[in-house]
Amino acid sequence: MIPTVNFHLIKACNFKCKFCYATFNDIHSRGLSRQEQFKLIGCLAESNLFKKINFAGGEPTLISHLPELIKHAKECGFTTSTVTNGSLINMKWIEHIAPHLDIIGLSIDSIDDETNIKSGRSKAGRIVRIEHLEEIANACKVFGVHLKVNTVVSRYNYQETLTDFINKIQPFRWKILQVTKIEGQNESQFDEVKISSEEFQEYCKRNRKGILPEITIVEESSDIIQGSYLMIDQFGRFYDNSEGKHNYSSKILEVGVEAALRQVQVDISKFEKREGNYRLATIKS
């Protein structure tokens, strides 16, 4: 059983990345209530099947009660994580949540303004500035939160090199992901963003050079990504992408964790190949 579950709390996002595989364009109605979200986290904990929960979206920091959900998950015994574009958080936010949050995953595909605007990682031409990303990285160091970086390699950034910037902000883990087609999510613009396996490998090879030894690089090709993540959508349903599209289970709160799990397929060997079951060093004082 995969010990990590990714809870996609919200469809909405303040950016419009053209390669996004979690647009949830196939969902057209409201998800779980706040109370149901807390209840679902409790059910996952009671199942004793999972060690880590990652809060994602859309953009999860659009949810005002995200810190409360993180705190609840930590009190339930989970290693806690959230992945964000970083636009809506700052040092004060991190200081507030630090006692309950183990990992912040920052989505950083490029530090070039034009690249981010072209790819859609922006809103009305506004992007997340390098200085702001550095502030978040520094806050993680100050308040004892592990920093991770996720980079999606697409037609927009496959020729770029992020090594110096990654070395500067010093995440403990850098995930480099090949842009991946998921039906119902990003297929309408995929021809614009896709890259070949050779182009992805060249990006990885170039960006490995000179990286600090304490930073772990994990390379995830489209093949590894597909079927290696266990996810929950806004309705509280497990889902997978093993067949290149979202396959949803029944609602967990209606049928139970184990019954819903039997309705999805996740490849544990791929999960292990992408080093999903890593352990955190103790950095909190």
C-alpha positions as CSV (number, residue, x, y, z in Angstrom):
1,M,0.0,0.0,0.0
2,I,1.2,3.5,-0.9
3,P,1.6,5.4,2.4
4,T,1.1,8.9,1.0
5,V,-2.2,10.4,-0.1
6,N,-2.6,13.7,-2.0
7,F,-5.8,15.5,-1.0
8,H,-6.8,18.0,-3.8
9,L,-9.0,20.2,-1.7
10,I,-10.0,22.7,-4.4
11,K,-10.4,23.1,-8.1
12,A,-9.8,26.8,-8.2
13,C,-6.4,28.3,-8.9
14,N,-5.2,31.9,-9.3
15,F,-2.8,30.8,-12.1
16,K,-3.6,29.0,-15.4
17,C,-0.7,26.8,-16.1
18,K,-1.3,25.3,-19.6
19,F,0.3,21.9,-18.6
20,C,-1.7,21.5,-15.3
21,Y,-2.9,17.9,-14.8
22,A,-5.3,18.8,-12.0
23,T,-7.6,21.3,-13.6
24,F,-10.6,19.2,-12.7
25,N,-12.4,20.4,-15.8
26,D,-14.5,17.2,-15.5
27,I,-15.9,18.4,-12.1
28,H,-18.7,21.0,-12.3
29,S,-20.2,21.2,-8.8
30,R,-19.1,22.0,-5.2
31,G,-17.0,19.5,-3.3
32,L,-16.9,18.6,0.4
33,S,-18.0,21.0,3.1
34,R,-15.4,22.2,5.6
35,Q,-16.8,19.8,8.2
36,E,-16.6,16.9,5.8
37,Q,-13.0,17.7,5.0
38,F,-12.1,17.4,8.7
39,K,-14.1,14.2,9.0
40,L,-12.4,12.7,5.9
41,I,-8.9,13.4,7.4
42,G,-10.0,11.6,10.5
43,C,-11.2,8.6,8.6
44,L,-7.9,8.3,6.7
45,A,-6.1,8.4,10.0
46,E,-8.3,5.8,11.6
47,S,-7.6,3.4,8.7
48,N,-3.9,3.3,9.7
49,L,-3.0,2.9,6.0
50,F,-1.3,6.2,5.5
51,K,1.6,8.1,7.0
52,K,1.7,11.3,5.0
53,I,-1.0,13.6,3.7
54,N,-0.2,16.3,1.1
55,F,-2.7,19.1,0.6
56,A,-3.0,20.3,-3.0
57,G,-5.4,21.9,-5.5
58,G,-5.9,23.9,-7.6
59,E,-4.1,26.3,-5.3
60,P,-4.8,25.1,-1.7
61,T,-3.8,28.4,0.0
62,L,-7.0,29.9,-1.5
63,I,-8.8,28.0,1.3
64,S,-8.8,30.2,4.4
65,H,-9.0,27.2,6.7
66,L,-6.1,25.3,5.2
67,P,-3.9,25.9,8.3
68,E,-6.7,24.3,10.4
69,L,-6.8,21.3,8.2
70,I,-3.0,20.9,8.4
71,K,-3.1,21.2,12.2
72,H,-5.9,18.6,12.4
73,A,-3.9,16.2,10.1
74,K,-0.8,16.6,12.3
75,E,-2.8,15.9,15.4
76,C,-4.1,12.8,13.7
77,G,-0.5,11.6,13.4
78,F,0.2,12.4,9.8
79,T,3.4,13.8,8.3
80,T,1.9,17.0,6.7
81,S,2.7,18.7,3.4
82,T,1.2,21.2,1.1
83,V,2.2,22.1,-2.5
84,T,1.7,25.7,-3.6
85,N,2.7,28.3,-6.2
86,G,3.7,30.5,-3.3
87,S,1.8,33.6,-4.4
88,L,-0.4,33.8,-1.4
89,I,1.9,32.9,1.5
90,N,4.7,34.7,3.2
91,M,7.0,34.5,6.3
92,K,4.1,35.3,8.7
93,W,2.0,32.5,7.2
94,I,4.8,30.0,7.5
95,E,5.6,31.1,11.1
96,H,2.0,30.5,12.0
97,I,1.7,27.0,10.5
98,A,5.3,25.8,11.1
99,P,4.5,23.8,14.3
100,H,2.1,21.6,12.3
101,L,3.5,21.6,8.8
102,D,6.5,19.3,7.9
103,I,6.9,20.2,4.2
104,I,6.2,23.0,1.8
105,G,6.4,22.1,-1.8
106,L,7.0,25.1,-4.0
107,S,6.0,24.8,-7.7
108,I,8.9,26.6,-9.5
109,D,9.2,25.9,-13.2
110,S,11.3,28.9,-14.2
111,I,12.8,32.1,-12.8
112,D,12.3,33.8,-16.2
113,D,9.3,36.2,-16.2
114,E,8.6,35.7,-19.8
115,T,8.6,31.9,-19.5
116,N,6.2,32.0,-16.6
117,I,3.8,34.3,-18.4
118,K,3.9,32.2,-21.6
119,S,3.2,29.0,-19.7
120,G,0.3,30.4,-17.7
121,R,2.1,30.4,-14.3
122,S,0.8,34.0,-13.9
123,K,-2.3,36.1,-13.5
124,A,-2.9,39.1,-15.8
125,G,0.9,39.2,-16.4
126,R,1.7,39.0,-12.7
127,I,4.1,36.3,-11.5
128,V,5.7,35.2,-8.3
129,R,9.0,37.1,-8.1
130,I,12.3,35.5,-7.3
131,E,12.6,37.6,-4.2
132,H,9.3,36.3,-2.9
133,L,10.4,32.7,-3.5
134,E,13.7,33.4,-1.7
135,E,11.7,34.9,1.3
136,I,9.6,31.7,1.5
137,A,12.7,29.5,1.4
138,N,14.3,31.6,4.1
139,A,11.2,31.4,6.3
140,C,11.2,27.6,5.9
141,K,14.8,27.6,7.2
142,V,14.1,30.0,10.1
143,F,10.9,28.2,11.3
144,G,12.0,24.6,10.6
145,V,9.8,23.5,7.7
146,H,11.3,21.3,5.0
147,L,11.4,22.9,1.6
148,K,10.7,20.9,-1.5
149,V,10.7,22.2,-5.1
150,N,8.5,20.8,-7.9
151,T,9.5,21.7,-11.5
152,V,7.4,20.7,-14.5
153,V,9.5,20.5,-17.6
154,S,7.6,21.6,-20.7
155,R,8.2,23.2,-24.1
156,Y,8.5,26.5,-22.4
157,N,11.4,25.8,-20.0
158,Y,13.1,22.6,-21.3
159,Q,16.2,24.6,-22.4
160,E,16.6,26.5,-19.1
161,T,19.0,25.8,-16.2
162,L,17.7,26.2,-12.6
163,T,20.7,24.8,-10.8
164,D,22.1,28.0,-9.4
165,F,18.8,29.2,-8.0
166,I,18.0,25.7,-6.5
167,N,21.4,25.8,-4.8
168,K,20.6,29.2,-3.5
169,I,17.3,28.3,-1.8
170,Q,18.5,24.8,-0.9
171,P,15.4,22.6,-0.8
172,F,16.0,19.1,0.7
173,R,14.3,17.6,-2.4
174,W,13.9,18.8,-6.0
175,K,11.3,16.9,-8.1
176,I,11.8,17.3,-11.8
177,L,8.6,16.2,-13.7
178,Q,8.0,15.7,-17.4
179,V,4.9,17.4,-18.6
180,T,2.3,14.6,-18.8
181,K,-1.0,14.4,-20.8
182,I,-4.1,13.6,-18.7
183,E,-7.4,13.3,-20.6
184,G,-10.0,15.6,-19.2
185,Q,-7.4,17.9,-17.6
186,N,-4.9,19.3,-20.1
187,E,-5.2,17.6,-23.4
188,S,-6.6,20.7,-25.2
189,Q,-3.2,22.4,-24.9
190,F,-0.9,19.5,-24.6
191,D,0.5,19.7,-28.2
192,E,1.7,23.2,-27.2
193,V,3.6,22.1,-24.1
194,K,4.8,18.5,-24.7
195,I,8.4,17.5,-24.9
196,S,10.1,14.3,-25.9
197,S,11.8,11.8,-23.5
198,E,15.1,12.8,-24.9
199,E,14.5,16.5,-24.2
200,F,13.4,15.7,-20.6
201,Q,16.5,13.6,-20.0
202,E,18.7,16.4,-21.4
203,Y,17.1,18.9,-19.0
204,C,17.7,16.6,-16.1
205,K,21.3,15.9,-17.1
206,R,22.1,19.6,-17.5
207,N,20.4,20.6,-14.2
208,R,22.2,17.8,-12.2
209,K,25.6,19.3,-12.9
210,G,26.8,21.4,-10.0
211,I,23.8,20.7,-7.7
212,L,24.7,20.6,-4.0
213,P,25.1,17.1,-2.6
214,E,22.6,17.7,0.2
215,I,19.8,18.3,-2.4
216,T,18.1,15.1,-3.6
217,I,17.0,15.2,-7.2
218,V,14.1,13.0,-8.2
219,E,13.4,12.7,-11.9
220,E,9.8,11.7,-12.9
221,S,9.2,10.9,-16.5
222,S,5.6,10.7,-17.8
223,D,5.7,6.9,-17.5
224,I,6.7,7.1,-13.8
225,I,4.1,9.8,-13.0
226,Q,1.3,7.8,-14.6
227,G,-0.2,5.5,-12.0
228,S,2.3,6.2,-9.1
229,Y,0.1,8.7,-7.2
230,L,-2.8,8.1,-4.9
231,M,-5.1,11.1,-4.8
232,I,-8.3,12.3,-3.4
233,D,-10.5,14.9,-5.2
234,Q,-12.8,17.7,-3.9
235,F,-15.7,15.2,-3.4
236,G,-13.6,13.0,-1.2
237,R,-13.1,10.3,-3.8
238,F,-9.8,8.4,-4.3
239,Y,-8.6,8.7,-7.9
240,D,-5.7,7.5,-10.0
241,N,-4.4,8.3,-13.5
242,S,-3.1,4.9,-14.4
243,E,-4.8,4.9,-17.8
244,G,-4.0,8.5,-18.7
245,K,-7.2,10.0,-17.2
246,H,-8.8,10.4,-13.8
247,N,-10.5,7.2,-12.5
248,Y,-12.6,8.1,-9.5
249,S,-13.8,5.8,-6.7
250,S,-17.0,6.1,-4.7
251,K,-17.1,8.8,-2.0
252,I,-14.9,7.7,0.9
253,L,-17.3,9.0,3.6
254,E,-20.1,6.9,2.1
255,V,-18.4,3.6,1.5
256,G,-15.3,3.7,3.8
257,V,-11.6,4.0,3.1
258,E,-10.9,0.3,2.2
259,A,-13.9,-0.1,-0.1
260,A,-13.0,3.1,-2.0
261,L,-9.4,2.0,-2.3
262,R,-10.3,-1.2,-4.0
263,Q,-11.8,0.9,-6.8
264,V,-8.5,2.6,-7.9
265,Q,-5.2,1.3,-9.2
266,V,-1.8,2.6,-8.1
267,D,1.5,1.0,-8.9
268,I,3.6,0.6,-5.8
269,S,6.7,-0.2,-7.8
270,K,6.5,3.2,-9.6
271,F,5.9,4.9,-6.3
272,E,9.1,3.3,-5.0
273,K,11.0,4.1,-8.1
274,R,10.3,7.8,-7.7
275,E,11.4,7.5,-4.1
276,G,8.0,8.5,-2.7
277,N,8.6,6.8,0.7
278,Y,11.4,9.1,1.8
279,R,12.1,9.9,5.4
280,L,12.6,13.4,6.8
281,A,15.6,14.5,8.7
282,T,14.8,16.3,12.0
283,I,15.2,20.0,11.5
284,K,12.7,21.4,14.0
285,S,14.3,22.7,17.2
